[in-house]
Amino acid sequence: MTKNLLNKETSPYLLQHKDNPVNWYPWSEMAFEKAKNENKPILLSIGYSACHWCHVMAHESFEHEETAKIMNENFINIKLDREERPDLDGIYQNALALLGQQGGWPLTMFLGINKHPFWGGTYFPKEAKHGLPAFADVLSSIANSYKNDPSAITKNQKLIFEALSKLDTANTEATDIKELIQSAELSIIDSCDLRHGGLRGAPKFPQLFIYDFLLNLFIKDKDPKKLNIITTTLDNICSGGIYDHVAGGISRYSVDEFWLVPHFEKMLYDNAQLLLLLTKFYVVTKKFAYKEKALQIASWIMLEMQDKEGGYYSALDADSEGEEGKFYVWTYDELKNILKDDLSFFSNIFDISPEGNWEQNNILCRYEKLHVTEGEEVKIQSLLQKLYAYRTKRIRPLLDNKILTDWNGLTIEAMAYASVVFNKSEYLESATNAFNFISKTMSTTEGLYHSNCMNINKHFAMLDDYVHLTKGALMLYAIDGSQIYLDHSISYGNTILSNFSSQNGGFYTNSMEQTDVIMRNIQTFDNVIPNANSVLISIFYDLHIITSNKEYLIAQEKLVKKTLSEVSSQYLGITSFLKNQNLTKSKTLFIISGNNNEQNLDFRKEVFKYYADNSIIITIDSMSQLPEKFTFYKNINIAEKSAIYICKNNTCSLPITDINLLAELI
């Protein structure tokens, strides 16, 4: 007799469903073989552990005996963690979009035994409401169609699969990159909320790669409009309720246009991107508030999101004790009892009132009070520490302790960069520990793995994993100068070339080893993190400069050409592509040479005082093993006194040994 098989899984999301009366299978060939033998359709339910509406549907339907009975009698039921298999989620989200429906989670898709989808939706309520049919009615209707109208099912599958296959088809003519950047710039500025930051309307997602693109443009043109948009967005994100003022870090999005009321789940990838952008923006503006927020996020990541073995965890749930946000909000009486005579000062900063600002509770926000004096900030943080101590006694939201390679790569890059900008050696140690965990524990002779939980590796690494981990490795190499990070970067770059390449220039989401997907697709647009193909443009450029290997340059040029043939006017989804392509036109190579490690470090720190995205930093000492064909190698003198060469357009300056001269030359 079939039973729920999720108790053998490691994913916290799947384990949340192990006691459901639904006979869940994990994604496996066993499930599809069972469907074939019993001639039943597949019900594929995709979500993640911190997803509020996933919890709602679970409580309403998957824990309900009668609904589970309908599912078990008519379907083979598969539960999938979208964070473990973002490739599968991406395919079926695209399929849902082709059906004319808005995507999201939980994703509910109906498949044939060949894994091809024929219908789907997202959240379905237990009883019909808000224009949505009852889940039991949906199940009965689908089961009836599958039994009595198989030709319609087959037709739907064929049409959807054909449409999915055409998503990667290029246009006949490539767009001019300069025109595209100009058009994107104007379109994005026109779409921005100039008062509250972010894009106009609600809900509001951080989408920090958009403002990273604007920052890259601002470095060149010093356009105050771009600076104002970035400032307004970061100020309101760091001031609103989406930011956890007590412990640091942001939630996934806000339901309103003010960044006030969040969906309270906290995702690693959002916080890694915010940490990186805040650090860059501090370098550009030197405003204390951005440093303060960056330090808070880095501390939160180390304290609450890093495993003792080194890897970074994935997420914190939105819910605790069955209520969304209960862990994070405050009653007026609680604040009065904790802060006592300081309540008036605190209320003035955080807009506290007896009636609250959300469901009779107070979500902390400090609009117009972000940029205060350092003395005032010290007092504010001392009061927040009292709230932190009080909050530790509450029942915490569930921690998703999966360690995901791509999200860790983002975080390694951000933590390493923050370490050098803010002179925090503990951040570099944190990033190094995370990188070592992945490169050693999550890497085998077969290659990298995507996920590790309970010390068990699962699922072959995807393009995002190799790309974002390579970005982290290159940042560590720039900061630390250790050859091992360059060796890993080259190894990962070569794996991407050999295992993910397509004939027309793009790189597939899955490697050749991943055989359980209905298609290998190429992602062109940013999602919640920068698109891997877009980031590859900059990575290939850097690796080509460092190694003089023309394979990287050829791959980069083909990738750009393919992307330009597809993106047209979808500006909000291509900012990472535009930024990384733009970087290849403006990067400066800094070669630091010498056998005095302390002097080498001083030079590296000096370079990092400036906007780093336009820089490639390599250190050459007696331990370096750069290939002899490295373009500039024969001209580099490795002496006891450190020197720096500034190279651009295949030409290097004379060696500079006086660190004080750098400011005039960068």
C-alpha positions in Angstrom: 0.0 0.0 0.0 1.3 3.4 -0.9 2.1 5.8 1.9 3.6 9.2 2.4 7.3 8.9 1.5 8.6 12.3 2.6 10.0 11.1 6.0 13.2 10.0 4.3 13.9 13.5 2.8 16.2 16.2 4.2 14.5 19.3 2.9 12.7 21.2 5.8 9.9 22.0 3.3 9.3 18.4 2.4 9.6 17.3 6.0 6.8 19.8 6.9 4.5 17.5 4.8 5.7 14.1 6.0 2.7 13.5 8.3 0.1 14.7 5.7 -2.6 12.0 4.9 -1.6 12.6 1.3 0.6 9.8 -0.2 3.3 12.2 -1.2 6.3 11.1 -3.3 9.4 13.1 -3.7 10.4 14.0 -7.3 11.6 10.6 -8.5 11.4 8.1 -11.3 9.6 5.8 -8.8 6.6 8.2 -8.8 6.4 8.4 -12.6 6.7 4.6 -12.9 3.8 4.3 -10.4 1.7 6.8 -12.4 2.4 4.7 -15.6 1.5 1.4 -14.0 -1.8 2.8 -12.5 -2.5 5.1 -15.5 -2.9 8.1 -13.2 -2.0 11.8 -13.7 0.7 13.5 -11.6 -0.3 16.2 -9.2 2.9 18.2 -8.7 2.9 20.7 -5.7 5.8 23.0 -5.5 6.6 25.4 -2.6 9.3 26.3 -0.1 9.5 26.3 3.7 9.2 30.0 4.3 6.2 30.4 2.0 3.1 31.7 3.8 0.5 30.6 1.3 2.1 27.2 1.0 1.4 26.8 4.7 -2.2 28.0 4.2 -2.9 25.4 1.5 -1.2 22.7 3.5 -3.4 23.4 6.5 -6.6 23.7 4.5 -6.2 20.8 2.0 -3.1 18.6 2.5 -3.9 18.0 6.2 -7.6 17.4 5.4 -8.5 13.7 5.2 -11.3 14.0 2.6 -9.2 16.1 0.3 -6.3 13.8 0.7 -8.5 10.9 -0.1 -9.5 12.4 -3.5 -5.8 13.1 -4.2 -4.7 9.6 -3.3 -7.5 7.9 -5.3 -7.0 9.9 -8.5 -3.4 11.1 -8.6 0.2 10.2 -7.9 1.1 13.2 -5.7 4.6 14.7 -5.8 5.8 17.4 -3.4 8.8 19.4 -4.5 11.0 22.0 -2.8 11.5 24.8 -5.4 14.7 25.8 -3.7 16.1 22.3 -4.2 15.0 22.2 -7.8 14.7 25.7 -9.2 15.2 24.3 -12.7 12.0 22.2 -12.5 10.1 25.1 -10.9 11.2 27.4 -13.7 9.9 25.0 -16.4 6.5 24.6 -14.8 6.2 28.3 -13.9 6.8 29.0 -17.6 4.1 26.4 -18.5 1.7 28.1 -16.1 2.4 31.5 -17.7 1.7 30.0 -21.2 -1.7 28.9 -19.8 -2.4 32.6 -19.2 -2.1 32.5 -15.4 0.0 34.4 -12.9 2.8 32.3 -11.4 3.8 32.0 -7.8 3.8 29.6 -4.8 2.4 27.2 -4.0 2.5 26.0 -7.6 0.0 23.3 -8.4 0.6 21.6 -11.8 -0.9 18.5 -13.4 1.4 16.4 -15.5 1.1 13.3 -17.6 3.4 10.2 -17.0 5.9 11.8 -19.5 6.3 14.8 -17.0 4.7 17.1 -19.6 2.2 19.6 -18.0 -1.4 19.9 -19.2 -3.0 22.3 -16.7 -2.2 24.1 -13.4 -2.6 27.0 -11.0 -1.2 28.2 -7.8 -3.1 28.4 -4.5 -6.5 26.8 -4.4 -8.7 27.3 -1.3 -10.5 24.5 0.4 -13.8 26.1 -0.4 -14.5 28.3 -3.4 -13.9 32.0 -2.7 -12.4 35.2 -4.2 -13.1 33.9 -7.7 -11.0 30.7 -7.1 -12.6 27.2 -7.3 -12.5 24.8 -4.4 -9.5 22.5 -4.6 -11.6 19.4 -4.3 -13.6 20.5 -7.3 -10.4 21.2 -9.3 -9.2 17.7 -8.5 -12.4 16.0 -9.5 -12.6 17.9 -12.8 -9.0 17.1 -13.7 -9.4 13.5 -12.8 -12.6 13.2 -14.9 -10.9 14.9 -17.9 -7.9 12.6 -17.7 -10.1 9.5 -17.7 -12.7 10.5 -20.2 -11.0 13.0 -22.6 -7.4 11.8 -23.0 -7.1 13.4 -26.5 -7.7 16.8 -25.0 -5.0 16.2 -22.3 -2.5 15.1 -25.0 -3.3 18.1 -27.2 -2.7 20.5 -24.2 0.6 18.8 -23.4 1.7 19.1 -27.0 0.8 22.8 -27.3 2.4 23.7 -24.0 5.6 21.9 -24.8 5.9 23.4 -28.2 5.4 26.9 -26.7 8.0 26.1 -24.0 10.5 25.1 -26.7 10.0 28.3 -28.5 10.8 30.4 -25.5 14.5 30.1 -26.3 14.1 30.9 -30.0 16.1 34.0 -31.0 14.8 37.0 -33.0 16.4 37.4 -36.4 18.1 40.7 -35.7 20.2 41.6 -32.7 19.5 44.8 -30.8 22.2 47.5 -30.6 23.6 47.4 -27.1 24.1 51.1 -26.7 20.5 51.9 -27.7 19.3 49.1 -25.4 21.1 50.6 -22.4 19.7 54.1 -23.1 16.2 52.8 -23.6 16.4 50.6 -20.5 17.7 53.5 -18.4 14.8 55.8 -19.5 12.2 53.1 -19.0 13.4 52.1 -15.6 13.6 55.7 -14.4 10.1 56.2 -15.7 8.9 53.0 -13.8 10.4 54.0 -10.4 8.5 55.4 -7.5 10.4 58.7 -6.9 8.8 59.2 -3.5 9.0 55.8 -1.8 11.6 54.0 -3.9 11.4 50.8 -5.8 9.1 50.4 -8.7 5.6 52.0 -8.6 2.7 50.1 -7.1 2.4 47.2 -4.7 3.5 44.7 -3.7 7.1 45.8 -3.7 10.0 43.4 -4.2 13.6 44.7 -3.6 14.9 43.7 -7.1 18.2 45.1 -6.1 20.0 44.3 -9.3 17.9 47.1 -11.0 19.6 49.7 -8.7 22.9 48.0 -9.0 22.6 48.7 -12.8 21.7 52.3 -12.1 24.7 52.7 -9.8 27.0 51.4 -12.5 25.6 54.0 -14.9 25.9 56.7 -12.2 29.6 56.0 -11.7 30.1 57.0 -15.3 27.6 59.9 -15.9 27.1 61.3 -12.3 23.4 61.8 -13.2 21.7 63.0 -10.0 18.4 61.5 -11.0 19.9 58.0 -10.8 21.6 58.8 -7.5 18.2 60.0 -6.1 16.4 56.8 -7.2 19.0 54.6 -5.5 19.1 56.7 -2.4 15.3 56.8 -2.1 15.0 53.1 -2.6 17.7 52.1 -0.1 16.5 54.6 2.4 13.0 53.4 2.4 13.9 49.7 2.4 16.2 50.3 5.3 13.6 52.4 7.1 10.5 50.4 6.5 9.0 47.4 8.2 10.5 45.2 5.5 13.8 45.7 7.4 14.2 43.9 10.7 15.4 46.8 12.8 16.0 44.5 15.8 18.3 41.9 14.3 19.1 43.1 10.8 18.1 41.8 7.4 15.0 42.2 5.2 11.9 40.2 4.4 11.1 39.0 0.9 8.7 41.8 -0.1 6.2 44.3 1.3 2.5 44.1 0.5 2.2 47.9 0.3 4.0 50.6 -1.7 5.7 52.1 1.4 7.8 49.0 2.3 6.0 49.0 5.6 4.1 45.6 5.9 6.2 42.7 4.8 5.6 39.1 4.0 7.9 38.3 6.9 10.0 35.5 5.5 13.7 36.3 5.4 15.6 34.9 2.5 19.4 34.6 2.3 19.5 35.7 -1.4 17.8 39.0 -0.7 20.0 39.9 2.2 23.2 38.9 0.3 22.2 41.3 -2.5 21.3 44.1 -0.1 24.5 43.7 1.8 26.5 43.9 -1.5 24.6 47.0 -2.8 24.7 48.8 0.6 28.5 48.3 0.7 29.0 49.6 -2.8 26.7 52.6 -2.1 28.7 53.4 1.1 31.9 53.4 -1.0 30.3 55.9 -3.3 28.4 58.1 -0.8 30.4 57.6 2.5 27.1 57.9 4.4 27.2 56.3 7.8 23.7 54.9 7.7 24.5 52.6 4.8 27.5 51.3 6.6 25.4 50.7 9.8 22.8 48.7 7.9 25.5 46.7 6.0 27.2 45.8 9.3 23.8 44.8 10.8 23.0 42.5 7.9 26.5 40.9 7.9 26.2 40.3 11.7 22.8 38.8 11.3 24.0 36.5 8.6 26.9 35.3 10.7 24.9 34.9 13.9 21.6 33.4 12.6 22.3 32.1 9.1 25.7 30.4 9.2 26.2 26.7 10.1 29.0 25.8 12.3 30.5 23.8 9.4 30.6 27.1 7.4 27.7 27.1 4.9 24.9 29.7 5.0 21.3 28.6 5.6 18.5 29.4 3.2 15.6 31.2 5.0 13.6 32.0 8.1 9.8 31.4 8.0 7.2 34.1 8.0 5.1 32.3 10.5 5.5 31.3 14.1 2.9 29.8 16.4 0.6 29.6 13.4 0.6 33.4 12.8 2.4 35.4 10.2 4.8 38.0 11.6 4.1 37.2 15.3 7.8 37.0 16.1 8.6 40.4 14.6 5.8 42.8 15.7 5.2 44.6 19.0 2.3 45.7 21.1 2.5 49.2 22.7 2.4 47.7 26.2 5.3 45.4 25.4 7.5 48.3 24.3 6.4 50.4 27.2 7.4 47.7 29.7 10.8 47.1 28.0 11.9 50.6 27.2 10.3 52.5 30.1 11.5 56.1 30.2 13.1 55.7 26.7 9.8 55.0 25.0 9.2 58.6 24.0 12.6 58.8 22.3 12.1 55.4 20.7 8.6 56.3 19.6 9.8 59.4 17.9 12.3 57.4 15.8 10.1 54.3 15.1 6.6 55.8 14.9 5.2 53.9 17.8 1.6 54.4 18.9 -0.9 52.7 21.2 -3.1 51.7 18.2 -0.2 50.4 16.2 0.2 50.5 12.4 -0.7 46.9 11.6 -3.5 44.8 13.1 -3.2 46.6 16.5 0.5 45.9 16.5 3.6 48.0 15.8 5.8 47.2 12.9 9.0 49.1 13.6 9.8 51.7 10.9 12.0 54.8 10.9 11.0 56.9 7.9 12.9 60.2 7.7 15.0 59.0 10.7 17.5 56.8 9.0 20.3 59.4 8.7 21.0 60.5 12.2 24.2 61.3 14.0 26.5 58.5 15.1 25.7 59.4 18.7 22.0 59.1 18.2 22.5 55.8 16.4 24.4 54.4 19.3 21.5 55.1 21.6 19.0 53.7 19.1 21.0 50.5 18.8 21.3 50.1 22.6 17.4 50.2 22.8 17.1 47.8 20.0 19.4 45.5 21.9 16.9 45.4 24.7 14.2 44.4 22.2 16.5 41.8 20.8 17.0 40.3 24.2 13.3 40.2 24.8 12.5 38.7 21.4 14.9 35.8 22.0 12.3 34.5 24.5 9.7 34.2 21.8 9.1 31.1 19.8 11.2 31.5 16.7 10.1 31.0 13.1 11.3 27.8 11.4 14.8 27.9 10.1 15.3 26.3 6.7 18.8 24.9 7.1 19.4 23.9 3.5 22.7 25.1 2.2 22.3 26.1 -1.4 25.4 26.6 -3.6 24.1 29.6 -5.6 22.8 31.5 -2.7 26.0 30.8 -0.8 28.0 32.2 -3.7 26.0 35.4 -3.6 26.6 35.7 0.2 30.3 34.8 0.0 30.8 37.6 -2.5 28.9 40.1 -0.3 30.6 39.1 2.9 34.0 39.2 1.4 33.5 42.6 -0.1 32.1 44.0 3.1 35.1 42.6 4.9 37.6 44.7 2.9 35.5 47.9 2.8 34.7 47.9 6.5 38.0 46.3 7.6 36.2 43.4 9.3 38.4 40.3 9.2 35.6 38.2 10.8 33.5 38.7 7.7 36.3 37.4 5.4 36.7 34.4 7.7 32.9 33.8 7.5 33.0 34.0 3.7 36.1 31.7 3.5 34.5 29.1 5.8 31.4 29.1 3.6 33.5 28.7 0.4 35.6 25.9 1.9 32.5 24.0 3.0 31.0 24.1 -0.5 34.2 23.5 -2.4 35.1 20.5 -0.2 31.9 19.0 1.3 29.6 19.8 -1.7 32.0 18.8 -4.4 32.8 15.3 -5.5 34.5 13.7 -8.5 31.1 14.2 -10.3 31.2 17.9 -9.7 29.4 20.3 -7.5 26.0 19.7 -5.8 23.3 22.2 -5.5 21.9 21.5 -2.0 23.2 20.1 1.3 21.0 19.4 4.3 21.8 17.2 7.3 25.2 16.7 5.8 23.7 15.0 2.7 24.3 16.4 -0.7 21.4 16.3 -3.2 20.9 17.3 -6.8 23.6 18.1 -9.3 24.6 21.7 -9.4 23.0 24.0 -12.0 24.3 26.9 -13.9 23.4 29.4 -11.2 25.5 27.3 -8.7 28.6 27.4 -10.8 28.2 31.0 -11.8 27.5 32.6 -8.4 30.1 30.5 -6.6 32.6 31.5 -9.3 31.7 35.2 -8.6 32.3 34.6 -4.9 35.6 32.9 -5.6 36.8 35.7 -7.8 36.0 38.2 -5.1 37.9 36.2 -2.6 40.8 36.0 -5.0 40.8 39.8 -5.5 40.7 40.4 -1.7 43.0 37.6 -0.5 45.2 37.0 -3.4 45.4 33.2 -2.8 45.9 31.1 -5.8 43.4 28.5 -4.7 40.5 30.8 -5.4 41.7 31.5 -8.9 42.2 27.8 -9.5 38.6 27.1 -8.4 37.3 30.0 -10.6 39.1 28.6 -13.7 37.9 25.0 -12.9 34.3 26.2 -12.5 34.5 28.3 -15.7 35.8 25.3 -17.6 33.0 23.1 -16.3 30.4 25.7 -17.5 32.0 25.7 -20.9 32.1 21.9 -21.2 28.8 20.9 -19.5 26.3 23.7 -20.0 27.1 25.2 -23.4 24.5 25.4 -26.2 25.4 25.7 -29.9 23.9 29.1 -30.3 25.8 30.8 -27.4 23.6 30.7 -24.3 24.2 28.3 -21.4 21.6 25.8 -20.2 20.2 25.8 -16.7 21.0 22.1 -16.4 24.2 20.3 -17.1 24.3 17.3 -19.5 24.2 15.0 -16.4 20.7 16.2 -15.4 18.3 13.8 -17.2 15.1 14.1 -15.3 13.9 17.4 -16.9 11.6 17.5 -20.0 13.9 20.1 -21.6 17.1 22.0 -21.0 16.2 25.6 -21.2 18.3 28.8 -21.3 17.3 31.6 -18.9 17.8 35.1 -20.1 16.0 37.3 -17.6 16.7 38.2 -13.9 14.4 36.5 -11.4 15.0 36.9 -7.6 18.7 36.8 -8.2 20.8 38.1 -11.1 20.5 35.9 -14.2 23.4 33.4 -14.5 23.9 33.9 -18.2 24.2 37.7 -17.6 26.7 37.3 -14.8 28.7 35.0 -16.9 29.5 37.8 -19.3 31.6 39.5 -16.7 33.1 36.3 -15.3 34.3 35.2 -18.8 35.8 38.6 -19.4 37.7 38.5 -16.1 38.9 35.0 -16.7 40.1 35.9 -20.2 42.0 38.9 -18.9 43.6 36.8 -16.1 44.4 33.7 -18.1 44.6 35.0 -21.7 42.4 31.9 -22.7 40.5 33.0 -25.8 37.8 30.3 -25.2 36.4 32.6 -22.5 36.3 35.6 -24.8 34.7 33.7 -27.7 32.0 32.3 -25.3 31.4 35.8 -23.9 30.9 37.3 -27.4 28.6 34.5 -28.5 26.6 34.8 -25.2 26.2 38.6 -25.7 25.1 38.1 -29.3 22.5 35.5 -28.4 21.1 37.6 -25.5 20.8 40.7 -27.7 18.8 38.7 -30.2 16.2 37.8 -27.5 15.8 40.6 -25.0 14.0 43.3 -27.1 12.3 45.8 -24.8 11.9 43.7 -21.6 14.0 46.2 -19.7 13.2 45.3 -16.1 14.4 41.8 -16.6 17.7 42.5 -18.3 19.5 44.9 -16.0 22.1 42.3 -14.9 22.8 41.6 -18.6 23.2 45.4 -19.4 25.3 46.0 -16.3 27.7 43.1 -16.9 28.0 43.8 -20.6 28.7 47.5 -19.8 31.4 46.4 -17.4 33.4 44.7 -20.1 33.9 48.1 -21.7 35.2 49.9 -18.6 37.2 47.5 -16.5 40.7 48.3 -15.2 43.2 45.6 -14.3 45.2 46.2 -11.2 48.3 44.0 -10.8 49.8 44.0 -7.4 53.3 42.4 -7.3 55.8 41.7 -4.6 56.8 39.3 -2.0 55.9 41.5 1.0 52.3 40.2 1.8 51.6 43.1 4.2 52.5 45.7 1.5 50.4 43.7 -1.1 47.5 43.8 1.3 47.8 47.6 1.8 47.6 48.1 -2.0 44.6 45.9 -2.3 42.8 47.8 0.5 43.6 51.0 -1.2 42.0 49.9 -4.5 38.9 48.7 -2.7 38.3 52.3 -1.4 36.9 52.9 -4.9 33.9 51.4 -6.8 35.1 47.9 -7.3 32.8 46.6 -10.1 35.0 48.3 -12.7 38.2 46.6 -11.3 40.0 43.3 -11.8 42.5 42.8 -9.0 45.2 40.2 -9.1 48.2 39.7 -6.9 51.4 38.1 -8.1 54.0 36.9 -5.6 56.5 34.0 -5.5 53.6 31.6 -4.8 51.5 32.7 -7.8 51.0 30.3 -10.7 49.5 32.5 -13.4 50.1 30.9 -16.8 53.1 32.2 -18.6 50.9 33.2 -21.5 49.2 35.8 -19.2 49.5 38.9 -21.3 51.4 41.1 -18.9 53.4 38.4 -17.0 56.8 39.0 -18.6 56.7 42.7 -17.6 55.9 42.1 -13.9 58.7 42.5 -11.5 58.3 40.5 -8.2 60.4 42.3 -5.7 60.5 42.8 -1.9 58.9 46.2 -2.2 55.3 45.9 -3.5 54.3 47.7 -6.7 51.0 48.1 -8.6 50.5 48.3 -12.3 47.3 49.9 -13.7 46.4 48.3 -17.0 43.7 49.2 -19.6 43.3 48.4 -23.2 46.2 46.0 -23.2 48.6 48.7 -21.9 50.0 48.9 -18.3 51.4 51.8 -16.5 54.9 51.8 -15.1 55.1 50.2 -11.6 53.9 52.4 -8.8 55.5 51.8 -5.4 54.0 54.8 -3.6 50.5 53.9 -2.4 49.6 57.6 -1.9 49.8 58.1 -5.7 46.9 55.7 -6.4 44.2 58.3 -5.6 45.4 60.5 -8.5 45.5 57.6 -10.9 42.4 55.5 -10.3 
